[in-house]
Amino acid sequence: MELRRSCFFVALSVVLPAFAIAGDTTATPDWFPAPLTLPEDAEVVTSREIGSTMRVFRFATEHEPSGILEDWREDLVQAGFSVREPGTELEVRQIFFSGHGINNGQISVPQRAEQNRTIIEFDATLGN
């Protein structure tokens, strides 16, 4: 009986931390630009590493994306990132940036998700 109990606690100590990481729907990846914070209702949809330098991060929110992108554009500039102004038709829907270990980054709002939630997407190529 004691061996079963010990095995149970060992298994629990392995499974619970893994569940906590997998179940965290608001964590940002380590490459995510430090001056940016996710909205409080953010739900991570995708967080992927493709090869050694490409990264994709998507989250859903009910917040209006125009305000988020406007604040983030200012935060990136103030933190010393290089921010390229998009064409006027895309001004509120995309941010192109680089700096602080990110060679080429883009934040975009590609679509409206279900249930009035907006998907905001980060694509980044990291520097070596």
MMTF fields as JSON, N, C-alpha, C and O atoms, coordinates in Angstrom:
{
  "mmtfVersion": "1.0.0",
  "mmtfProducer": "UNKNOWN",
  "numBonds": 511,
  "numAtoms": 512,
  "numGroups": 128,
  "numChains": 1,
  "numModels": 1,
  "chainsPerModel": [1],
  "groupsPerChain": [128],
  "chainIdList": ["A"],
  "bondAtomList": [4, 2, 8, 6, 12, 10, 16, 14, 20, 18, 24, 22, 28, 26, 32, 30, 36, 34, 40, 38, 44, 42, 48, 46, 52, 50, 56, 54, 60, 58, 64, 62, 68, 66, 72, 70, 76, 74, 80, 78, 84, 82, 88, 86, 92, 90, 96, 94, 100, 98, 104, 102, 108, 106, 112, 110, 116, 114, 120, 118, 124, 122, 128, 126, 132, 130, 136, 134, 140, 138, 144, 142, 148, 146, 152, 150, 156, 154, 160, 158, 164, 162, 168, 166, 172, 170, 176, 174, 180, 178, 184, 182, 188, 186, 192, 190, 196, 194, 200, 198, 204, 202, 208, 206, 212, 210, 216, 214, 220, 218, 224, 222, 228, 226, 232, 230, 236, 234, 240, 238, 244, 242, 248, 246, 252, 250, 256, 254, 260, 258, 264, 262, 268, 266, 272, 270, 276, 274, 280, 278, 284, 282, 288, 286, 292, 290, 296, 294, 300, 298, 304, 302, 308, 306, 312, 310, 316, 314, 320, 318, 324, 322, 328, 326, 332, 330, 336, 334, 340, 338, 344, 342, 348, 346, 352, 350, 356, 354, 360, 358, 364, 362, 368, 366, 372, 370, 376, 374, 380, 378, 384, 382, 388, 386, 392, 390, 396, 394, 400, 398, 404, 402, 408, 406, 412, 410, 416, 414, 420, 418, 424, 422, 428, 426, 432, 430, 436, 434, 440, 438, 444, 442, 448, 446, 452, 450, 456, 454, 460, 458, 464, 462, 468, 466, 472, 470, 476, 474, 480, 478, 484, 482, 488, 486, 492, 490, 496, 494, 500, 498, 504, 502, 508, 506],
  "bondOrderList": [1, 1, 1, 1, 1, 1, 1, 1, 1, 1, 1, 1, 1, 1, 1, 1, 1, 1, 1, 1, 1, 1, 1, 1, 1, 1, 1, 1, 1, 1, 1, 1, 1, 1, 1, 1, 1, 1, 1, 1, 1, 1, 1, 1, 1, 1, 1, 1, 1, 1, 1, 1, 1, 1, 1, 1, 1, 1, 1, 1, 1, 1, 1, 1, 1, 1, 1, 1, 1, 1, 1, 1, 1, 1, 1, 1, 1, 1, 1, 1, 1, 1, 1, 1, 1, 1, 1, 1, 1, 1, 1, 1, 1, 1, 1, 1, 1, 1, 1, 1, 1, 1, 1, 1, 1, 1, 1, 1, 1, 1, 1, 1, 1, 1, 1, 1, 1, 1, 1, 1, 1, 1, 1, 1, 1, 1, 1],
  "groupList": [{"groupName": "MET", "atomNameList": ["N", "CA", "C", "O"], "elementList": ["N", "C", "C", "O"], "formalChargeList": [0, 0, 0, 0], "bondAtomList": [1, 0, 2, 1, 3, 2], "bondOrderList": [1, 1, 2], "singleLetterCode": "M", "chemCompType": "L-PEPTIDE LINKING"}, {"groupName": "GLU", "atomNameList": ["N", "CA", "C", "O"], "elementList": ["N", "C", "C", "O"], "formalChargeList": [0, 0, 0, 0], "bondAtomList": [1, 0, 2, 1, 3, 2], "bondOrderList": [1, 1, 2], "singleLetterCode": "E", "chemCompType": "L-PEPTIDE LINKING"}, {"groupName": "LEU", "atomNameList": ["N", "CA", "C", "O"], "elementList": ["N", "C", "C", "O"], "formalChargeList": [0, 0, 0, 0], "bondAtomList": [1, 0, 2, 1, 3, 2], "bondOrderList": [1, 1, 2], "singleLetterCode": "L", "chemCompType": "L-PEPTIDE LINKING"}, {"groupName": "ARG", "atomNameList": ["N", "CA", "C", "O"], "elementList": ["N", "C", "C", "O"], "formalChargeList": [0, 0, 0, 0], "bondAtomList": [1, 0, 2, 1, 3, 2], "bondOrderList": [1, 1, 2], "singleLetterCode": "R", "chemCompType": "L-PEPTIDE LINKING"}, {"groupName": "SER", "atomNameList": ["N", "CA", "C", "O"], "elementList": ["N", "C", "C", "O"], "formalChargeList": [0, 0, 0, 0], "bondAtomList": [1, 0, 2, 1, 3, 2], "bondOrderList": [1, 1, 2], "singleLetterCode": "S", "chemCompType": "L-PEPTIDE LINKING"}, {"groupName": "CYS", "atomNameList": ["N", "CA", "C", "O"], "elementList": ["N", "C", "C", "O"], "formalChargeList": [0, 0, 0, 0], "bondAtomList": [1, 0, 2, 1, 3, 2], "bondOrderList": [1, 1, 2], "singleLetterCode": "C", "chemCompType": "L-PEPTIDE LINKING"}, {"groupName": "PHE", "atomNameList": ["N", "CA", "C", "O"], "elementList": ["N", "C", "C", "O"], "formalChargeList": [0, 0, 0, 0], "bondAtomList": [1, 0, 2, 1, 3, 2], "bondOrderList": [1, 1, 2], "singleLetterCode": "F", "chemCompType": "L-PEPTIDE LINKING"}, {"groupName": "VAL", "atomNameList": ["N", "CA", "C", "O"], "elementList": ["N", "C", "C", "O"], "formalChargeList": [0, 0, 0, 0], "bondAtomList": [1, 0, 2, 1, 3, 2], "bondOrderList": [1, 1, 2], "singleLetterCode": "V", "chemCompType": "L-PEPTIDE LINKING"}, {"groupName": "ALA", "atomNameList": ["N", "CA", "C", "O"], "elementList": ["N", "C", "C", "O"], "formalChargeList": [0, 0, 0, 0], "bondAtomList": [1, 0, 2, 1, 3, 2], "bondOrderList": [1, 1, 2], "singleLetterCode": "A", "chemCompType": "L-PEPTIDE LINKING"}, {"groupName": "PRO", "atomNameList": ["N", "CA", "C", "O"], "elementList": ["N", "C", "C", "O"], "formalChargeList": [0, 0, 0, 0], "bondAtomList": [1, 0, 2, 1, 3, 2], "bondOrderList": [1, 1, 2], "singleLetterCode": "P", "chemCompType": "L-PEPTIDE LINKING"}, {"groupName": "ILE", "atomNameList": ["N", "CA", "C", "O"], "elementList": ["N", "C", "C", "O"], "formalChargeList": [0, 0, 0, 0], "bondAtomList": [1, 0, 2, 1, 3, 2], "bondOrderList": [1, 1, 2], "singleLetterCode": "I", "chemCompType": "L-PEPTIDE LINKING"}, {"groupName": "GLY", "atomNameList": ["N", "CA", "C", "O"], "elementList": ["N", "C", "C", "O"], "formalChargeList": [0, 0, 0, 0], "bondAtomList": [1, 0, 2, 1, 3, 2], "bondOrderList": [1, 1, 2], "singleLetterCode": "G", "chemCompType": "PEPTIDE LINKING"}, {"groupName": "ASP", "atomNameList": ["N", "CA", "C", "O"], "elementList": ["N", "C", "C", "O"], "formalChargeList": [0, 0, 0, 0], "bondAtomList": [1, 0, 2, 1, 3, 2], "bondOrderList": [1, 1, 2], "singleLetterCode": "D", "chemCompType": "L-PEPTIDE LINKING"}, {"groupName": "THR", "atomNameList": ["N", "CA", "C", "O"], "elementList": ["N", "C", "C", "O"], "formalChargeList": [0, 0, 0, 0], "bondAtomList": [1, 0, 2, 1, 3, 2], "bondOrderList": [1, 1, 2], "singleLetterCode": "T", "chemCompType": "L-PEPTIDE LINKING"}, {"groupName": "TRP", "atomNameList": ["N", "CA", "C", "O"], "elementList": ["N", "C", "C", "O"], "formalChargeList": [0, 0, 0, 0], "bondAtomList": [1, 0, 2, 1, 3, 2], "bondOrderList": [1, 1, 2], "singleLetterCode": "W", "chemCompType": "L-PEPTIDE LINKING"}, {"groupName": "HIS", "atomNameList": ["N", "CA", "C", "O"], "elementList": ["N", "C", "C", "O"], "formalChargeList": [0, 0, 0, 0], "bondAtomList": [1, 0, 2, 1, 3, 2], "bondOrderList": [1, 1, 2], "singleLetterCode": "H", "chemCompType": "L-PEPTIDE LINKING"}, {"groupName": "GLN", "atomNameList": ["N", "CA", "C", "O"], "elementList": ["N", "C", "C", "O"], "formalChargeList": [0, 0, 0, 0], "bondAtomList": [1, 0, 2, 1, 3, 2], "bondOrderList": [1, 1, 2], "singleLetterCode": "Q", "chemCompType": "L-PEPTIDE LINKING"}, {"groupName": "ASN", "atomNameList": ["N", "CA", "C", "O"], "elementList": ["N", "C", "C", "O"], "formalChargeList": [0, 0, 0, 0], "bondAtomList": [1, 0, 2, 1, 3, 2], "bondOrderList": [1, 1, 2], "singleLetterCode": "N", "chemCompType": "L-PEPTIDE LINKING"}],
  "groupTypeList": [0, 1, 2, 3, 3, 4, 5, 6, 6, 7, 8, 2, 4, 7, 7, 2, 9, 8, 6, 8, 10, 8, 11, 12, 13, 13, 8, 13, 9, 12, 14, 6, 9, 8, 9, 2, 13, 2, 9, 1, 12, 8, 1, 7, 7, 13, 4, 3, 1, 10, 11, 4, 13, 0, 3, 7, 6, 3, 6, 8, 13, 1, 15, 1, 9, 4, 11, 10, 2, 1, 12, 14, 3, 1, 12, 2, 7, 16, 8, 11, 6, 4, 7, 3, 1, 9, 11, 13, 1, 2, 1, 7, 3, 16, 10, 6, 6, 4, 11, 15, 11, 10, 17, 17, 11, 16, 10, 4, 7, 9, 16, 3, 8, 1, 16, 17, 3, 13, 10, 10, 1, 6, 12, 8, 13, 2, 11, 17],
  "groupIdList": [1, 2, 3, 4, 5, 6, 7, 8, 9, 10, 11, 12, 13, 14, 15, 16, 17, 18, 19, 20, 21, 22, 23, 24, 25, 26, 27, 28, 29, 30, 31, 32, 33, 34, 35, 36, 37, 38, 39, 40, 41, 42, 43, 44, 45, 46, 47, 48, 49, 50, 51, 52, 53, 54, 55, 56, 57, 58, 59, 60, 61, 62, 63, 64, 65, 66, 67, 68, 69, 70, 71, 72, 73, 74, 75, 76, 77, 78, 79, 80, 81, 82, 83, 84, 85, 86, 87, 88, 89, 90, 91, 92, 93, 94, 95, 96, 97, 98, 99, 100, 101, 102, 103, 104, 105, 106, 107, 108, 109, 110, 111, 112, 113, 114, 115, 116, 117, 118, 119, 120, 121, 122, 123, 124, 125, 126, 127, 128],
  "secStructList": [7, 2, 2, 2, 2, 2, 2, 2, 2, 2, 2, 2, 2, 2, 2, 2, 2, 2, 2, 2, 2, 2, 6, 7, 1, 1, 7, 7, 7, 6, 6, 1, 7, 6, 6, 7, 7, 7, 7, 6, 6, 7, 3, 3, 3, 3, 3, 3, 3, 3, 6, 6, 6, 3, 3, 3, 3, 3, 3, 3, 3, 1, 1, 7, 2, 2, 2, 2, 2, 2, 2, 2, 2, 2, 2, 2, 2, 2, 6, 6, 7, 3, 3, 3, 7, 7, 7, 4, 4, 4, 6, 6, 6, 3, 3, 3, 3, 3, 3, 6, 6, 3, 3, 3, 3, 3, 3, 3, 3, 3, 3, 3, 7, 1, 6, 6, 7, 3, 3, 3, 3, 3, 3, 3, 3, 3, 7, 7],
  "xCoordList": [0.817, 0.0, 0.865, 0.569, 1.942, 2.837, 3.501, 3.684, 3.862, 4.481, 3.496, 3.893, 2.229, 1.208, 1.073, 1.008, 1.031, 0.893, 2.107, 1.944, 3.297, 4.513, 4.479, 4.808, 4.082, 3.993, 2.958, 3.169, 1.849, 0.815, 1.353, 1.12, 2.069, 2.596, 3.694, 3.794, 4.502, 5.528, 4.849, 5.22, 3.866, 3.14, 2.438, 2.458, 1.833, 1.146, 2.118, 1.786, 3.305, 4.286, 4.803, 5.289, 4.711, 5.118, 3.964, 4.177, 2.766, 1.613, 1.124, 0.837, 1.017, 0.47, 1.262, 0.65, 2.6, 3.315, 3.13, 3.009, 3.106, 2.899, 1.52, 1.361, 0.51, -0.837, -0.902, -1.573, -0.217, -0.225, 0.365, -0.142, 1.435, 2.037, 1.102, 0.847, 0.585, -0.294, -1.598, -2.179, -2.072, -3.341, -3.254, -4.284, -2.052, -1.878, -2.216, -1.471, -3.326, -3.782, -3.385, -3.828, -2.564, -2.169, -0.663, -0.211, 0.124, 1.575, 2.101, 1.655, 3.057, 3.704, 5.025, 5.648, 5.455, 6.727, 7.907, 7.755, 9.069, 10.234, 10.716, 11.376, 10.413, 10.852, 9.886, 10.214, 8.733, 7.689, 8.243, 8.891, 8.0, 8.544, 8.157, 6.977, 9.172, 8.987, 8.053, 7.312, 8.049, 7.182, 5.691, 4.862, 5.341, 3.932, 3.299, 3.918, 2.059, 1.305, 0.006, -0.605, -0.398, -1.644, -2.83, -2.722, -3.969, -5.186, -5.53, -5.171, -6.22, -6.51, -7.371, -7.343, -8.131, -8.97, -8.31, -8.966, -7.039, -6.347, -6.352, -6.125, -6.616, -6.571, -5.645, -5.938, -4.525, -3.545, -4.163, -4.684, -4.09, -4.624, -3.488, -3.632, -2.358, -1.206, 0.076, 0.188, 1.039, 2.376, 3.334, 3.457, 4.019, 4.851, 6.237, 6.437, 7.172, 8.521, 8.677, 8.463, 9.048, 9.233, 10.713, 11.197, 11.423, 12.862, 13.525, 12.973, 14.703, 15.451, 15.158, 15.505, 14.519, 14.336, 12.921, 12.623, 12.048, 10.702, 9.749, 9.762, 8.908, 7.961, 6.581, 6.457, 5.555, 4.166, 3.448, 3.558, 2.708, 1.96, 0.623, 0.596, -0.482, -1.822, -2.604, -2.497, -3.399, -4.29, -5.617, -5.701, -6.647, -7.991, -8.324, -7.91, -9.084, -9.516, -10.834, -11.163, -11.579, -12.805, -12.522, -13.398, -11.315, -10.952, -10.852, -10.531, -11.125, -11.03, -9.556, -8.739, -9.205, -7.792, -7.144, -5.935, -7.903, -7.319, -6.621, -5.503, -7.26, -6.669, -5.444, -4.452, -5.511, -4.376, -3.177, -2.077, -3.381, -2.27, -1.691, -0.478, -2.538, -2.062, -1.164, -0.087, -1.606, -0.807, 0.497, 1.553, 0.437, 1.625, 2.639, 3.845, 2.152, 3.057, 3.873, 5.092, 3.2, 3.875, 4.839, 5.957, 4.413, 5.261, 6.532, 7.61, 6.412, 7.589, 8.572, 9.778, 8.059, 8.918, 9.637, 10.845, 8.899, 9.498, 10.545, 11.47, 10.415, 11.371, 12.573, 13.45, 12.616, 13.769, 13.67, 14.664, 12.502, 12.31, 12.183, 11.736, 12.573, 12.357, 10.971, 10.698, 10.105, 8.733, 8.516, 8.656, 8.173, 7.923, 6.44, 5.587, 6.152, 4.76, 4.185, 4.777, 3.061, 2.421, 1.708, 1.607, 1.219, 0.413, -0.829, -1.247, -1.416, -2.558, -3.734, -4.469, -3.932, -5.072, -4.864, -5.82, -3.622, -3.341, -2.94, -2.634, -2.935, -2.351, -2.852, -2.068, -4.112, -4.664, -4.624, -4.845, -4.351, -4.435, -3.089, -3.068, -1.958, -0.652, 0.405, 0.333, 1.401, 2.602, 3.778, 3.81, 4.745, 5.979, 7.088, 7.208, 7.893, 8.907, 10.136, 10.096, 11.225, 12.443, 13.217, 12.991, 14.134, 14.977, 14.928, 14.035, 15.897, 15.972, 15.871, 15.116, 16.64, 16.67, 15.648, 15.621, 14.807, 13.824, 14.25, 14.238, 14.633, 15.055, 13.885, 13.998, 12.773, 11.611, 10.363, 10.144, 9.549, 8.337, 7.116, 7.19, 6.009, 4.74, 3.642, 3.534, 2.83, 1.626, 0.467, 0.441, -0.489, -1.609, -2.914, -2.934, -3.986, -5.334, -5.942, -6.611, -5.706, -6.13, -7.62, -8.137, -8.322, -9.733, -10.467, -9.855, -11.751, -12.612, -12.967, -13.45, -12.745, -13.029, -14.498, -15.269, -14.855, -16.226, -16.519, -15.606, -17.771, -18.264, -17.655, -17.283, -17.553, -17.063, -15.651, -15.325, -14.829, -13.436, -12.543, -12.77, -11.529, -10.575, -9.318, -8.859, -8.771, -7.493, -6.4, -6.477, -5.395, -4.222, -3.033, -2.818, -2.267, -1.214, 0.154, 0.304, 1.141, 2.533, 3.293, 3.173, 4.064, 5.004, 6.362, 6.493, 7.363, 8.684, 9.78, 9.678, 10.828, 12.065, 13.107, 13.419, 13.638, 14.593, 15.99, 16.332, 16.799, 18.205, 19.05, 18.626, 20.244, 21.171, 21.995, 22.817],
  "yCoordList": [-1.189, 0.0, 1.259, 2.226, 1.237, 2.393, 2.658, 3.815, 1.601, 1.759, 2.419, 3.292, 2.027, 2.649, 4.14, 4.965, 4.47, 5.871, 6.679, 7.794, 6.144, 6.832, 7.039, 8.121, 6.004, 6.12, 7.174, 7.931, 7.222, 8.207, 9.623, 10.478, 9.878, 11.222, 11.598, 12.757, 10.643, 10.916, 11.274, 12.254, 10.491, 10.779, 12.129, 12.89, 12.429, 13.709, 14.88, 15.92, 14.72, 15.802, 16.054, 17.149, 15.079, 15.256, 15.826, 16.717, 15.334, 15.73, 17.137, 17.9, 17.507, 18.81, 19.989, 20.907, 20.012, 21.142, 21.202, 22.293, 20.057, 20.041, 20.57, 21.306, 20.209, 20.709, 22.215, 22.926, 22.694, 24.132, 24.913, 25.981, 24.396, 25.075, 25.005, 26.021, 23.818, 23.657, 24.406, 24.884, 24.521, 25.173, 26.681, 27.344, 27.242, 28.687, 29.336, 29.197, 30.039, 30.632, 32.092, 32.756, 32.613, 34.018, 34.218, 35.357, 33.168, 33.299, 33.729, 33.242, 34.649, 35.054, 34.303, 33.966, 34.04, 33.345, 34.238, 35.452, 33.635, 34.395, 35.446, 36.404, 35.299, 36.265, 37.451, 38.433, 37.376, 38.398, 39.757, 39.841, 40.825, 42.144, 42.564, 42.648, 42.822, 43.113, 44.28, 44.204, 45.363, 46.48, 46.232, 47.023, 45.147, 44.891, 43.98, 43.023, 44.289, 43.423, 43.024, 43.815, 41.797, 41.297, 41.862, 42.152, 42.021, 42.417, 41.365, 40.196, 41.789, 40.866, 39.678, 38.645, 39.796, 38.682, 37.84, 36.989, 38.066, 37.361, 35.853, 35.362, 35.147, 33.685, 33.253, 33.482, 32.627, 32.202, 31.114, 30.116, 31.335, 30.388, 29.546, 28.334, 30.183, 29.51, 30.116, 31.336, 29.273, 29.726, 28.678, 27.587, 29.018, 28.028, 28.559, 29.748, 27.646, 27.897, 27.089, 25.877, 27.76, 27.087, 27.208, 28.289, 26.095, 26.141, 26.875, 26.957, 27.403, 28.043, 29.53, 30.124, 30.152, 31.608, 32.115, 33.248, 31.339, 31.841, 31.531, 30.437, 32.537, 32.394, 32.901, 33.882, 32.222, 32.626, 32.582, 31.614, 33.657, 33.745, 34.411, 35.5, 33.766, 34.32, 34.257, 33.313, 35.307, 35.28, 35.919, 36.691, 35.581, 36.123, 37.068, 36.857, 38.122, 39.092, 39.716, 39.724, 40.232, 40.972, 42.461, 43.216, 42.889, 44.307, 44.738, 43.937, 45.987, 46.561, 46.609, 47.198, 46.005, 45.916, 47.258, 47.409, 48.222, 49.511, 50.169, 50.665, 50.177, 50.775, 50.015, 50.62, 48.688, 47.863, 48.159, 48.398, 48.144, 48.356, 49.766, 49.95, 50.743, 52.118, 52.227, 52.82, 51.66, 51.668, 50.904, 51.367, 49.737, 48.927, 49.615, 49.523, 50.303, 51.032, 52.045, 52.131, 52.798, 53.783, 53.105, 53.581, 51.992, 51.27, 50.749, 50.814, 50.233, 49.727, 50.852, 50.698, 51.973, 53.12, 53.608, 53.842, 53.76, 54.243, 53.284, 53.711, 51.987, 50.988, 50.838, 50.01, 51.634, 51.605, 50.659, 50.432, 50.102, 49.272, 50.186, 51.328, 49.684, 50.397, 49.988, 48.804, 50.972, 50.69, 51.35, 52.565, 50.535, 51.033, 51.335, 50.519, 52.494, 52.886, 52.145, 52.178, 51.489, 50.808, 51.82, 53.0, 51.343, 52.195, 52.661, 52.025, 53.749, 54.328, 53.375, 53.41, 52.524, 51.604, 50.5, 49.84, 50.299, 49.248, 49.8, 49.028, 51.082, 51.725, 51.167, 51.003, 50.883, 50.44, 48.924, 48.402, 48.21, 46.756, 46.046, 44.834, 46.751, 46.108, 47.002, 48.229, 46.35, 47.033, 46.194, 44.982, 46.839, 46.183, 46.737, 47.953, 45.876, 46.357, 45.45, 44.33, 45.956, 45.163, 45.745, 46.882, 44.94, 45.373, 44.419, 43.577, 44.556, 43.762, 42.258, 41.547, 41.782, 40.349, 39.899, 38.724, 40.806, 40.475, 41.188, 42.416, 40.392, 40.981, 41.554, 42.61, 40.854, 41.255, 40.793, 39.593, 41.736, 41.38, 42.044, 43.142, 41.369, 41.921, 41.553, 40.406, 42.541, 42.314, 42.659, 43.739, 41.752, 42.014, 41.493, 40.668, 41.995, 41.554, 40.962, 41.661, 39.666, 39.058, 38.789, 38.764, 38.585, 38.2, 38.439, 38.654, 38.401, 38.464, 37.029, 36.282, 36.645, 35.28, 35.139, 36.096, 33.96, 33.699, 34.405, 34.728, 34.63, 35.176, 36.543, 36.816, 37.406, 38.773, 38.873, 39.851, 37.892, 37.941, 38.208, 37.677, 39.03, 39.377, 38.531, 38.315, 38.058, 37.36, 38.366, 39.057, 38.448, 39.285, 38.348, 37.462, 38.555, 37.61, 38.295, 39.401, 37.608, 38.034, 37.045, 35.834, 37.547, 36.748, 37.404, 38.616, 36.624, 37.21, 36.302, 35.077, 36.92, 36.228, 36.742, 37.932, 35.848, 36.24, 36.359, 35.692, 37.218, 37.365, 36.323, 35.673, 36.173, 35.181, 35.778, 35.086],
  "zCoordList": [0.0, 0.0, 0.0, -0.702, 0.799, 0.878, -0.472, -0.852, -1.2, -2.523, -3.486, -4.259, -3.46, -4.306, -3.996, -4.907, -2.738, -2.328, -2.803, -3.298, -2.661, -3.119, -4.628, -5.115, -5.371, -6.831, -7.223, -8.17, -6.5, -6.78, -6.612, -7.467, -5.521, -5.261, -6.254, -6.656, -6.643, -7.661, -8.981, -9.627, -9.374, -10.617, -10.538, -11.505, -9.426, -9.239, -9.33, -9.9, -8.778, -8.812, -10.218, -10.504, -11.092, -12.492, -13.312, -14.134, -13.104, -13.913, -13.586, -14.508, -12.328, -11.969, -12.527, -13.071, -12.419, -13.029, -14.538, -15.096, -15.21, -16.663, -16.997, -17.972, -16.203, -16.436, -16.217, -16.965, -15.206, -14.925, -16.086, -16.431, -16.699, -17.845, -19.037, -19.685, -19.336, -20.5, -20.308, -21.283, -19.081, -18.826, -18.711, -18.595, -18.741, -18.609, -19.939, -20.908, -19.99, -21.246, -21.382, -22.319, -20.478, -20.565, -20.603, -20.714, -20.516, -20.495, -21.858, -22.897, -21.83, -23.075, -23.201, -22.194, -24.441, -24.633, -24.234, -24.099, -24.05, -23.577, -24.583, -24.182, -25.85, -26.868, -27.002, -27.667, -26.397, -26.517, -26.077, -25.034, -26.852, -26.504, -25.084, -24.745, -24.269, -22.845, -22.539, -21.559, -23.331, -22.934, -23.159, -22.709, -23.848, -24.174, -23.138, -22.671, -22.785, -21.882, -22.564, -23.283, -22.33, -22.905, -22.14, -20.948, -22.823, -22.104, -21.045, -21.181, -20.004, -18.903, -19.316, -18.648, -20.397, -20.833, -21.93, -22.531, -22.193, -23.282, -23.06, -21.955, -24.135, -24.121, -25.243, -26.417, -24.889, -25.885, -26.752, -26.256, -28.065, -29.037, -29.61, -29.768, -29.923, -30.518, -29.981, -29.857, -29.662, -29.317, -29.862, -29.305, -30.968, -31.659, -31.977, -32.228, -31.957, -32.44, -33.717, -33.722, -34.797, -36.077, -36.415, -36.753, -36.321, -36.51, -35.354, -34.257, -35.61, -34.524, -34.38, -33.359, -35.388, -35.295, -35.523, -35.146, -36.116, -36.41, -35.261, -34.697, -34.926, -33.829, -34.235, -34.968, -33.751, -33.987, -32.644, -31.892, -32.361, -31.107, -31.425, -31.998, -31.06, -31.287, -29.989, -29.206, -29.792, -28.626, -29.012, -29.967, -28.253, -28.471, -27.327, -26.187, -27.653, -26.651, -27.086, -28.272, -26.133, -26.45, -26.603, -27.024, -26.267, -26.368, -27.834, -28.712, -28.069, -29.406, -29.826, -29.118, -30.954, -31.339, -31.683, -31.508, -32.161, -32.541, -31.356, -31.495, -30.207, -29.014, -28.537, -28.131, -28.584, -28.173, -29.066, -28.568, -30.387, -31.314, -31.184, -31.283, -30.968, -30.795, -29.554, -29.616, -28.445, -27.216, -27.41, -26.979, -28.056, -28.264, -29.174, -28.946, -30.205, -31.101, -30.279, -30.425, -29.427, -28.572, -27.601, -27.406, -26.988, -26.037, -26.7, -26.109, -27.924, -28.64, -28.956, -28.767, -29.434, -29.758, -28.496, -28.519, -27.404, -26.153, -25.607, -24.916, -25.907, -25.423, -26.362, -26.117, -27.432, -28.324, -29.5, -30.189, -29.748, -30.936, -32.15, -32.036, -33.291, -34.543, -35.044, -35.241, -35.246, -35.676, -37.025, -37.165, -38.019, -39.366, -39.519, -39.169, -40.036, -40.24, -41.449, -42.528, -41.287, -42.425, -43.317, -42.981, -44.452, -45.319, -44.577, -43.609, -45.012, -44.298, -44.203, -43.217, -45.203, -45.14, -44.106, -43.701, -43.682, -42.705, -41.346, -40.438, -41.192, -40.019, -38.69, -37.755, -38.599, -37.316, -37.183, -36.09, -38.257, -38.244, -38.145, -37.929, -38.294, -38.259, -37.655, -37.729, -37.049, -36.583, -37.069, -36.858, -37.721, -38.125, -37.238, -37.095, -36.647, -35.705, -35.714, -36.222, -35.143, -34.956, -33.785, -33.37, -33.263, -32.154, -30.989, -30.892, -30.102, -28.87, -29.147, -28.484, -30.134, -30.446, -31.471, -31.835, -31.945, -32.98, -34.26, -34.331, -35.282, -36.556, -37.342, -37.965, -37.307, -38.095, -37.352, -37.19, -36.902, -36.172, -36.77, -37.322, -36.654, -37.144, -36.166, -35.733, -35.826, -35.023, -35.941, -36.53, -36.067, -36.978, -36.402, -35.488, -36.958, -36.59, -37.853, -38.615, -38.073, -39.333, -39.467, -40.584, -38.359, -38.459, -37.157, -36.111, -37.234, -36.049, -35.687, -36.538, -34.483, -34.054, -33.678, -33.745, -33.294, -32.868, -31.54, -30.78, -31.287, -30.018, -29.71, -28.569, -30.73, -30.563, -29.991, -29.319, -30.247, -29.799, -30.999, -32.086, -30.793, -31.83, -31.655, -30.534, -32.761, -32.737, -33.071, -34.087, -32.229, -32.503, -32.648, -31.821, -33.71, -34.089, -34.12, -34.639, -33.553, -33.606, -34.479, -34.293, -35.421, -36.197, -36.011, -36.182, -35.666, -35.431, -35.939, -35.871, -36.448, -36.778, -35.799, -35.779, -34.997, -33.969, -34.545, -35.522, -33.929, -34.316, -33.641, -32.686, -34.146, -33.551, -32.453, -31.852]
}
